[in-house]
Amino acid sequence: MKLSFEQLTVHRSEREIISGLSAGVASGEVLVVTGPNGCGKSTLLKTIAGLIKPASGKIELTESGDRSIGQCCHYLGHENALKPALSVSENLQFWQKFLALSDFGAGLDIESALELVGLPDIDEIPAGYLSAGQKRRVAIARLLVCKRPVWLLDEPTGALDKKSEARFSKIVDGHRNDGGITIAATHQPLGLKNTKKLQLGPIEQKAMS
């Protein structure tokens, strides 16, 4: 499987945010997108996910069958997408059912996913009672309870402590060892090794290394 975009141009509020951007990432690879605020990191992820329509260019995902790119993706944005009044388990159950696509195989059960993010035995606690770091870890657990091959992660380690950052790195390594694709936009090191890098600048885009 390979995800690529060619000569991608994206406008927002009549302003060109991304101009003529091209890159690609294959199964088992991680692409880390960096750059200053306003350079288009979040816009790029939302465009790949199908939440924003590009002005021009194309985005392709090979070996996706009849699925759209958006249906093959997990998108983790700045918000954690948790209902405060629902328990952790109820939140994850919702996403497990809403996002499930059986042809990608089964994800982890909720207990195992929470164990991997370091939050055992909190499944019955309302999400609204969690700290910012705990909410982010539950949001990461959402990636695990429903299997999808492409992860689009926007500042995934925001609000995480060092120990949780290390857990996150292991989770991403597990995803790519399973043949998954990860594109992560970030301002800070993610602790991941052997990654591709794409640095964005204001309007003018720099080349991928």
C-alpha positions in Angstrom: 0.0 0.0 0.0 1.2 3.5 -0.8 -0.3 6.9 -0.1 0.9 9.7 -2.3 0.0 13.3 -3.2 1.2 15.1 -6.3 1.2 18.9 -7.0 -1.3 19.4 -4.2 -2.6 22.9 -3.8 -5.1 23.8 -1.0 -6.9 27.1 -0.4 -8.6 28.1 2.9 -10.6 31.4 3.2 -9.4 32.4 -0.3 -5.8 32.0 0.8 -3.4 29.5 -0.6 -2.1 27.4 2.3 -0.4 24.6 0.4 1.1 25.1 -3.1 2.2 22.3 -5.4 3.2 19.8 -2.7 4.2 16.3 -3.6 5.3 13.4 -1.4 4.6 9.7 -0.7 4.7 7.2 2.1 4.4 3.4 1.8 3.4 0.5 4.1 5.6 0.4 7.1 6.8 4.0 6.8 6.2 7.1 8.9 6.2 10.6 7.4 6.8 13.4 10.0 5.5 16.8 8.8 7.0 19.8 10.5 7.0 23.6 10.1 5.8 26.8 11.7 2.3 27.6 12.7 0.1 28.4 9.7 2.3 26.6 7.2 -0.4 24.0 6.4 0.4 20.9 8.5 -3.1 20.5 9.8 -4.6 21.4 6.5 -2.6 18.7 4.8 -3.8 16.0 7.1 -7.4 17.1 6.8 -7.1 17.2 3.0 -5.7 13.7 2.9 -8.6 12.5 5.2 -11.1 14.1 2.8 -12.3 16.8 5.2 -11.0 19.6 2.9 -11.2 19.6 -0.9 -8.0 20.5 -2.7 -7.9 23.2 -5.3 -5.8 21.1 -7.5 -3.5 18.0 -7.5 -4.3 14.5 -6.7 -4.2 12.1 -3.7 -3.9 8.4 -4.2 -3.9 5.3 -2.0 -3.0 2.0 -3.7 -4.5 -1.3 -2.7 -7.5 0.3 -1.1 -10.1 -1.7 -3.0 -13.4 0.0 -3.2 -12.7 2.1 -0.1 -12.2 5.8 -0.3 -9.0 7.2 1.3 -11.0 8.7 4.1 -12.5 5.3 4.9 -8.9 3.8 5.2 -7.8 6.5 7.6 -7.8 7.2 11.3 -7.7 11.0 11.7 -6.5 12.2 15.2 -6.8 16.0 15.4 -6.2 18.5 18.1 -9.5 17.7 19.7 -9.8 14.3 21.4 -13.4 13.7 20.3 -14.6 12.3 23.6 -18.1 12.8 25.1 -17.5 14.1 28.7 -20.6 12.4 30.1 -19.8 9.0 28.6 -17.4 6.6 30.3 -14.1 5.9 28.7 -15.4 2.5 27.7 -18.6 3.9 26.2 -16.6 6.5 24.2 -14.3 3.7 22.7 -17.3 1.5 22.1 -18.9 4.2 20.0 -15.8 4.8 17.9 -15.3 1.0 17.6 -18.7 0.6 16.0 -18.7 3.9 14.0 -15.3 3.3 12.4 -15.3 -0.5 12.0 -14.6 -1.9 8.6 -14.4 -5.7 8.8 -12.1 -6.2 5.8 -9.2 -4.5 7.6 -9.5 -7.1 10.4 -10.4 -6.7 14.1 -8.8 -4.1 16.3 -7.8 -4.6 19.9 -10.4 -5.1 22.6 -10.9 -2.0 24.8 -9.2 -3.4 27.8 -6.0 -4.2 25.8 -6.0 -0.9 24.1 -6.2 1.0 27.4 -3.4 -1.2 28.8 -1.2 -0.2 25.9 -1.7 3.5 26.5 -1.1 3.0 30.3 -4.7 3.5 31.5 -5.8 0.2 32.9 -8.9 0.1 35.1 -10.4 3.5 34.1 -12.9 2.2 31.6 -15.9 3.2 33.8 -14.7 6.7 34.6 -16.6 9.5 32.7 -14.2 11.1 30.1 -15.0 14.5 31.6 -13.1 13.6 34.8 -9.8 12.8 33.0 -6.8 15.1 32.8 -5.7 16.5 29.5 -3.0 13.8 29.2 -5.4 11.0 30.0 -7.9 12.2 27.4 -5.1 12.3 24.8 -4.2 8.7 25.7 -7.8 7.6 25.3 -7.9 9.3 21.9 -4.8 7.3 20.9 -6.5 4.1 22.2 -9.2 4.8 19.6 -6.6 4.1 16.9 -6.2 0.6 18.4 -9.8 -0.6 18.9 -10.7 -0.2 15.2 -8.1 -1.3 12.6 -7.4 1.1 9.7 -4.2 1.1 7.6 -3.5 4.8 7.5 -3.0 7.0 10.6 -3.1 10.8 10.2 -2.0 12.3 13.5 -2.0 16.0 14.3 0.3 16.9 17.3 -0.3 13.4 18.7 1.9 13.8 21.8 0.3 17.1 22.9 -0.3 17.0 26.7 1.6 13.7 27.1 4.4 13.2 29.6 7.7 11.5 28.7 6.5 8.0 29.8 3.4 8.4 27.7 5.4 9.7 24.7 7.5 6.5 24.9 4.3 4.4 24.9 3.1 6.3 21.9 6.3 5.6 20.0 5.9 1.9 20.7 2.3 2.0 19.4 3.4 3.7 16.1 6.2 1.2 15.7 3.7 -1.6 16.2 1.4 -0.1 13.5 4.2 0.2 11.0 5.5 -3.3 11.8 2.0 -4.4 10.9 2.4 -2.7 7.5 0.5 0.5 8.5 1.2 4.0 7.2 1.5 7.0 9.5 1.7 10.7 8.7 2.2 12.8 11.8 2.3 16.6 12.0 4.2 18.0 15.0 6.2 20.8 16.5 8.2 18.5 18.8 10.2 15.3 18.5 8.1 12.2 18.5 10.8 9.7 19.5 10.4 7.7 16.3 13.3 6.3 14.4 13.8 5.8 10.6 11.2 8.3 9.6 10.7 10.3 6.4 10.5 14.1 6.9 8.5 16.8 5.1 9.2 20.4 6.2 6.6 23.0 5.2 7.2 26.7 5.0 4.9 29.7 4.5 3.4 29.1 1.0 6.7 28.0 -0.4 7.0 24.3 0.4 10.4 22.7 1.1 11.5 19.4 -0.4 11.1 16.0 1.4 14.2 14.5 2.7 
